[in-house]
Amino acid sequence: MEFGTSASPILAAGWVILIRDQDDGSHLVALNPKNGDIAWKKDRPEFRRSFATPFVWKHDGVEELIVPGSIQLKSYNATNGTENWTVTGTSRVATSTPTAGGGMLFNASWNVGGDADSRVSMEPFATFAKAHDANADGKLVPDEIPDGPVKQRFTQMDLNKDGIVTEVEWEEMRRMFAQAGNSVMAIRPGGHGDVTATHLAWKTTRSLPYVSSPLFYQGHLYTMKNGGLASCYDPVTGKPFYQDERVGVGSDFYSSAVGAAGRIYITAQNGTVIVLEAGETFHVLARNNLGEEAFATPAIVDGTIYLRSANTLWAFRSPGTD
């Protein structure tokens, strides 16, 4: 993959969990933290590249391992890797981590080609090859594909990286573009199998974050879209308390929001830390520029907020705090 891997390891059911979705050989694996031995492994051949970290959803006395992926969101039993349920229609590439609160699970996903007004479509291989396979060998190389969003994703279609796209590889990418969906969604617990039609509580297709993960804090759900557009939702109904409110920083956001002391903290790529008042009314309390780019999510420990920018690790706390 062009960007390598970015999914972090997590602990669940006593195992170290790693998601390794990639162009070929995708799988989910649980390792013994004492010696690194494989406790269980779940192959995921239908999934492609992903950059999202799994999430442990604890509710009703159970613990589910939630794993975002291309086109689907899946729940697993962390103890042995068996599947619980699936929601279909998520984005083609997973880039943000789910969260939960108030008995609901929340997932945000966006990627190029999944919006209704800008969907990327591909002709069937036979039709396309008839017009563009110059040497009629039943395979495609980059020079045989016109410039555009499909050609730009040639390396994603070329799963074995041999410089050629076969009919099987083409049709798999065509299927993914056709089924991809971009949204923020809420899922009710208790499902089994495909729960897309039965346990989807609500979804919105407006103001979608790209990499920045949603935040559940003090009974509200918050998201941040690239360009500095903040939204806050009722987690039960999906009703927006506010949506697409400009925070005054027109930057991308690879950091995710965190909440503490009635405030929401989120760092823009340009290094500005935005502080929002938590609650149903949009109010920017502060904008603090670190002076260098930042991609990492803040961490809050014992009254101190830690921020990592391109070259610096920062720690801030209130005066007089030990």
C-alpha positions in Angstrom: 0.0 0.0 0.0 1.2 3.5 -0.7 0.8 4.7 2.9 1.8 1.5 4.8 -0.2 0.6 7.9 -1.6 2.8 10.5 -3.9 0.6 12.5 -2.8 0.4 16.2 -2.7 -2.8 18.3 -5.4 -3.1 21.0 -6.0 -5.4 23.9 -9.2 -7.5 24.0 -10.2 -10.7 25.8 -6.6 -10.9 27.0 -5.1 -10.9 23.5 -3.2 -8.4 21.5 -5.4 -7.7 18.4 -4.0 -6.6 15.1 -6.0 -5.9 11.9 -3.9 -6.4 8.8 -6.3 -5.5 5.9 -4.2 -5.0 2.8 -4.4 -5.4 -1.0 -3.8 -9.2 -0.6 -3.8 -11.6 2.3 -6.0 -9.5 4.7 -6.6 -11.0 8.1 -7.4 -10.3 11.7 -5.1 -11.9 14.3 -5.0 -12.3 18.1 -1.6 -12.8 19.8 -0.6 -14.0 23.2 0.9 -10.9 24.9 3.4 -13.0 26.9 5.1 -14.7 24.0 3.6 -13.5 20.7 2.1 -16.9 19.8 -1.0 -16.7 17.6 -4.2 -17.4 19.6 -6.5 -17.2 16.6 -6.5 -15.8 13.1 -9.4 -14.8 10.9 -8.8 -14.5 7.2 -10.6 -11.6 5.5 -10.2 -12.1 1.7 -13.0 -9.8 0.8 -11.4 -6.8 2.5 -8.8 -4.5 1.0 -6.6 -1.8 2.4 -7.7 -0.3 5.7 -6.1 2.2 8.1 -8.6 2.0 11.0 -8.0 0.6 14.4 -10.5 -1.9 15.8 -12.7 -0.9 18.8 -13.9 -2.9 21.8 -17.6 -2.3 22.4 -18.7 -3.2 25.9 -22.4 -3.3 26.6 -25.0 -5.4 28.3 -22.3 -7.5 30.0 -20.7 -8.5 26.6 -17.6 -7.4 24.8 -17.5 -7.2 21.0 -14.5 -6.6 18.8 -15.6 -4.0 16.1 -13.5 -4.0 13.0 -14.1 -1.4 10.2 -13.2 -2.5 6.7 -13.8 -1.9 3.0 -17.6 -1.9 2.3 -18.4 -3.6 5.7 -18.3 -3.1 9.4 -17.9 -6.4 11.3 -18.3 -7.6 14.9 -16.2 -10.5 16.2 -16.0 -12.5 19.4 -12.6 -11.4 20.7 -12.0 -14.6 22.5 -11.9 -16.9 19.5 -12.5 -14.7 16.3 -16.0 -16.0 15.4 -18.2 -13.4 13.6 -21.2 -11.9 15.3 -22.7 -9.5 12.7 -22.1 -7.4 9.7 -23.3 -4.0 8.5 -22.7 -3.4 4.8 -22.5 -0.1 2.8 -19.5 1.6 4.5 -16.8 3.4 2.6 -14.4 1.6 0.2 -11.4 2.3 2.5 -11.7 2.4 6.3 -9.8 5.3 7.9 -11.5 6.1 11.2 -12.2 4.1 14.4 -15.7 3.5 15.7 -16.9 4.7 19.2 -19.8 3.9 21.5 -22.0 5.4 24.2 -25.5 5.3 25.5 -25.9 1.7 24.4 -25.2 2.5 20.7 -22.2 2.0 18.4 -21.2 4.8 16.1 -19.1 4.5 12.9 -18.0 7.2 10.4 -16.7 6.4 7.0 -15.9 8.5 3.9 -13.8 7.9 0.8 -13.6 9.0 -2.8 -16.4 7.6 -5.0 -18.9 6.8 -2.3 -21.1 9.9 -2.3 -24.4 9.8 -4.3 -23.5 12.9 -6.3 -19.9 11.9 -7.1 -19.9 8.1 -7.3 -17.2 6.5 -9.3 -18.5 3.9 -11.7 -16.7 1.3 -13.8 -17.9 -0.5 -16.9 -17.8 -4.3 -16.9 -14.4 -5.6 -17.8 -15.6 -7.1 -21.1 -17.1 -3.8 -22.2 -14.1 -1.7 -21.2 -11.5 -4.1 -22.6 -13.2 -4.3 -25.9 -12.6 -0.5 -26.3 -9.2 -0.1 -24.5 -7.3 -3.4 -24.4 -5.0 -2.4 -27.3 -3.2 -5.8 -27.7 -6.4 -7.8 -26.9 -4.5 -10.0 -24.4 -7.4 -9.9 -21.8 -5.3 -7.8 -19.4 -4.9 -4.1 -18.8 -1.8 -2.0 -18.2 -1.8 1.6 -17.0 -1.4 3.0 -20.6 -4.6 1.2 -21.7 -6.7 3.1 -19.1 -7.7 6.7 -19.7 -6.8 9.3 -17.1 -9.2 9.7 -14.3 -10.2 8.2 -10.9 -10.0 4.6 -12.1 -6.5 4.9 -13.5 -5.4 6.7 -10.4 -6.3 3.6 -8.4 -4.5 1.2 -10.7 -2.1 0.0 -7.9 -5.2 -0.7 -5.7 -6.7 -2.9 -8.5 -3.4 -4.6 -9.1 -3.5 -6.8 -6.1 -0.4 -8.9 -6.7 1.6 -5.8 -7.9 2.6 -7.4 -11.2 1.8 -4.3 -13.2 -1.2 -5.9 -14.8 -5.0 -5.7 -14.0 -6.8 -8.9 -14.7 -10.6 -9.3 -15.2 -10.9 -10.7 -11.7 -9.1 -7.7 -10.2 -11.1 -5.2 -12.3 -14.4 -6.7 -11.4 -13.5 -6.7 -7.7 -12.8 -3.0 -7.8 -15.9 -2.4 -9.8 -18.0 -4.2 -7.1 -16.4 -2.2 -4.3 -17.1 1.2 -6.0 -20.7 0.1 -6.7 -21.4 -1.0 -3.0 -19.4 1.7 -1.2 -21.3 4.1 1.0 -20.3 7.2 3.0 -22.0 8.0 6.2 -22.0 8.5 10.0 -24.2 5.7 11.3 -25.6 4.4 14.6 -26.0 0.7 15.3 -28.1 -0.9 18.0 -26.7 -3.9 19.9 -28.0 -7.5 19.8 -27.7 -8.4 16.2 -26.5 -11.6 14.4 -25.7 -12.1 10.7 -26.3 -9.2 8.3 -28.0 -6.5 10.5 -27.9 -3.7 8.0 -31.7 -3.6 7.7 -32.5 -4.5 11.3 -30.1 -2.8 13.6 -29.2 0.5 11.9 -30.7 3.1 14.1 -29.9 6.1 12.0 -27.4 7.5 9.5 -26.5 10.8 7.9 -24.6 11.4 4.7 -23.8 15.1 5.3 -20.7 16.6 6.9 -18.6 13.4 7.0 -15.2 13.2 8.6 -12.4 11.4 6.6 -9.7 10.3 9.1 -10.9 12.0 12.3 -12.9 9.5 14.4 -16.3 10.4 16.0 -16.4 11.2 19.7 -19.1 10.3 22.2 -18.9 12.7 25.2 -21.4 13.6 27.9 -24.3 12.2 25.9 -23.5 13.8 22.6 -21.8 12.6 19.4 -19.2 14.9 17.7 -17.5 14.8 14.3 -15.0 17.0 12.5 -15.0 17.2 8.7 -11.9 18.3 6.8 -12.0 22.0 6.2 -12.9 22.7 9.9 -16.6 21.8 9.9 -17.9 20.6 13.3 -21.1 18.7 13.9 -22.9 17.5 17.1 -25.7 14.9 17.1 -28.3 13.4 19.4 -26.9 9.9 19.6 -30.3 8.3 19.9 -32.1 9.9 17.0 -29.3 11.3 14.9 -30.9 14.8 15.0 -28.1 17.4 14.5 -27.9 20.0 17.3 -25.5 21.7 14.9 -23.9 20.7 11.6 -21.2 22.1 9.4 -20.3 24.8 11.8 -17.0 26.4 10.9 -14.3 26.4 13.6 -12.3 29.1 11.9 -9.4 26.7 10.9 -9.7 25.6 7.2 -7.4 22.6 7.5 -7.5 18.9 7.2 -8.0 16.9 10.4 -6.1 13.6 10.9 -6.4 13.9 14.7 -9.5 12.7 16.5 -11.3 14.7 19.1 -11.1 14.1 22.9 -13.3 15.4 25.7 -12.5 16.6 29.2 -13.8 19.1 31.7 -16.8 20.0 29.6 -14.6 20.8 26.6 -13.8 19.2 23.2 -10.2 19.3 22.0 -9.2 18.6 18.4 -5.9 19.3 16.6 -5.9 20.4 12.9 -3.2 19.3 10.5 -1.8 22.9 10.5 -1.1 22.6 14.2 -4.0 24.6 15.6 -5.7 23.0 18.7 -9.4 24.0 18.7 -11.3 24.0 21.9 -15.1 23.7 21.7 -17.6 24.0 24.5 -19.3 20.6 25.0 -23.1 20.5 24.5 -25.8 21.3 22.1 -24.7 24.9 21.3 -21.7 25.5 19.0 -19.1 27.7 20.7 -15.4 27.9 20.0 -13.6 28.7 23.2 -10.0 28.9 21.9 -7.7 28.3 19.0 -4.1 27.6 19.9 -1.4 27.2 17.2 1.5 24.9 18.0 3.5 26.3 15.1 4.1 23.0 13.3 2.0 20.3 11.6 0.2 17.8 13.8 -1.5 14.5 13.0 -1.8 12.7 16.3 -4.8 12.6 18.7 -4.4 14.3 22.0 -4.1 12.2 25.2 -5.5 13.3 28.5 -4.0 11.8 31.7 -4.5 13.1 35.3 -5.5 16.6 34.3 -2.7 17.0 31.7 -3.3 17.1 28.0 -0.5 15.7 25.9 -0.1 16.8 22.2 2.4 15.6 19.6 3.2 17.8 16.7 5.8 17.2 13.9 8.9 17.8 16.1 7.6 18.4 19.6 5.8 16.6 22.5 3.7 19.1 24.5 2.1 18.8 28.0 -0.4 21.4 29.2 -2.2 21.6 32.6 -3.9 24.3 34.6 -1.7 26.4 36.9 -1.3 24.8 40.3 -2.1 21.3 39.1 0.3 18.7 40.4 
